[in-house]
């Protein structure tokens, strides 16, 4: 729970800020509602969703790297051909 300064502003500990950043809803349930967070099938669904998202992002990064590599090779070949024709 936050502490309050003399002017009424809330001061949150750093570990709570980290928890909030990861999952605001879990932070609210744990810190404000005082609900015990128990593993459930929804947790498993969330983990599966996270794994699929991570694979999709990795695929996009790999595709981006491949496109940049192909562009660099194409530019290098073009420059080499221009230099050879002079």
C-alpha positions as a Python dict, from the first residue, in 0.01 Angstrom:
ca = {
    (1, 'X'): (0, 0, 0),
    (2, 'X'): (121, 349, -67),
    (3, 'X'): (231, 590, 201),
    (4, 'X'): (114, 948, 180),
    (5, 'X'): (337, 1251, 206),
    (6, 'X'): (248, 1561, 405),
    (7, 'X'): (97, 1723, 94),
    (8, 'X'): (-126, 1418, 31),
    (9, 'X'): (66, 1262, -259),
    (10, 'X'): (90, 883, -267),
    (11, 'X'): (439, 732, -243),
    (12, 'X'): (469, 377, -376),
    (13, 'X'): (763, 148, -296),
    (14, 'X'): (974, 50, -597),
    (15, 'X'): (873, -317, -582),
    (16, 'X'): (505, -222, -605),
    (17, 'X'): (576, -5, -909),
    (18, 'X'): (741, -307, -1071),
    (19, 'X'): (444, -528, -986),
    (20, 'X'): (204, -268, -1125),
    (21, 'X'): (405, -239, -1445),
    (22, 'X'): (393, -614, -1502),
    (23, 'X'): (20, -654, -1434),
    (24, 'X'): (-196, -369, -1303),
    (25, 'X'): (-492, -597, -1237),
    (26, 'X'): (-287, -840, -1027),
    (27, 'X'): (-143, -544, -834),
    (28, 'X'): (-492, -407, -767),
    (29, 'X'): (-621, -742, -647),
    (30, 'X'): (-318, -808, -427),
    (31, 'X'): (-259, -460, -283),
    (32, 'X'): (-600, -290, -279),
    (33, 'X'): (-852, -574, -263),
    (34, 'X'): (-628, -799, -48),
    (35, 'X'): (-735, -1101, -257),
    (36, 'X'): (-513, -1409, -248),
    (37, 'X'): (-382, -1480, -596),
    (38, 'X'): (-428, -1849, -661),
    (39, 'X'): (-317, -2039, -970),
    (40, 'X'): (-609, -2120, -1196),
    (41, 'X'): (-690, -2227, -1548),
    (42, 'X'): (-690, -1858, -1639),
    (43, 'X'): (-326, -1844, -1533),
    (44, 'X'): (-253, -2131, -1769),
    (45, 'X'): (-442, -1951, -2046),
    (46, 'X'): (-239, -1636, -1976),
    (47, 'X'): (87, -1829, -1989),
    (48, 'X'): (-15, -1990, -2320),
    (49, 'X'): (-112, -1651, -2461),
    (50, 'X'): (222, -1506, -2348),
    (51, 'X'): (414, -1792, -2510),
    (52, 'X'): (230, -1747, -2842),
    (53, 'X'): (290, -1372, -2833),
    (54, 'X'): (661, -1422, -2761),
    (55, 'X'): (693, -1662, -3056),
    (56, 'X'): (512, -1415, -3286),
    (57, 'X'): (739, -1129, -3179),
    (58, 'X'): (1049, -1344, -3228),
    (59, 'X'): (925, -1435, -3576),
    (60, 'X'): (878, -1066, -3662),
    (61, 'X'): (1228, -983, -3536),
    (62, 'X'): (1375, -1268, -3740),
    (63, 'X'): (1184, -1155, -4048),
    (64, 'X'): (1306, -799, -3998),
    (65, 'X'): (1666, -917, -3970),
    (66, 'X'): (1630, -1119, -4290),
    (67, 'X'): (1484, -823, -4481),
    (68, 'X'): (1766, -594, -4361),
    (69, 'X'): (2024, -855, -4465),
    (70, 'X'): (1871, -889, -4812),
    (71, 'X'): (1858, -509, -4852),
    (72, 'X'): (2225, -480, -4751),
    (73, 'X'): (2324, -751, -4999),
    (74, 'X'): (2127, -584, -5277),
    (75, 'X'): (2284, -245, -5206),
    (76, 'X'): (2632, -400, -5191),
    (77, 'X'): (2580, -574, -5526),
    (78, 'X'): (2450, -251, -5682),
    (79, 'X'): (2748, -51, -5556),
    (80, 'X'): (2990, -319, -5677),
    (81, 'X'): (2833, -318, -6025),
    (82, 'X'): (2846, 62, -6042),
    (83, 'X'): (3212, 66, -5943),
    (84, 'X'): (3299, -204, -6198),
    (85, 'X'): (3131, -14, -6484),
    (86, 'X'): (3339, 302, -6434),
}
